[in-house]
Amino acid sequence: VFSLNLWLQTATLYPGVVFGICFVLNCFIWGKHSSGAVPFPTMVALLCMWFGISLPLVYLGYYFGFRKQPYDNPVRTNQIPRQIPEQRWYMNKFVGILMAGILPFGAMFIELFFIFSVST
């Protein structure tokens, strides 16, 4: 059962934390008089868009989603469990972790090698 409190937390908690962190970091940039700081009227405009666009859309999604009937899955589960087949060697966790690290590293290494070899 959804409540209004949960909807309000969904609409405000994460965006509020992100906006608060960005505002505090921007205050430090303002303190250094940097030209890269986001102007205060822009921050107010973002706040107005959050409360004027995002908050009502989250409420509409909550309202229509709560009224919708739940889905019925068109299948039935079997009471007799099936055996899980033996995994192939390339489906091992270690191989997946290794490939997830080696492939991006190799791509970056080759690109950086060509970039740094041109400048010498």
Sequence and secondary structure as in RCSB ss.txt:
>XXXX:A:sequence
VFSLNLWLQTATLYPGVVFGICFVLNCFIWGKHSSGAVPFPTMVALLCMWFGISLPLVYLGYYFGFRKQPYDNPV
RTNQIPRQIPEQRWYMNKFVGILMAGILPFGAMFIELFFIFSVST
>XXXX:A:secstr
   HHHHHHHHHHHHHHHHHHHHHHHHHHHHTT TTS  HHHHHHHHHHIIIIIHHHHHHHHHHHHHS     S 
   SS        GGGSHHHHHHHHHHHHHHHHHHHHHHHHHH  
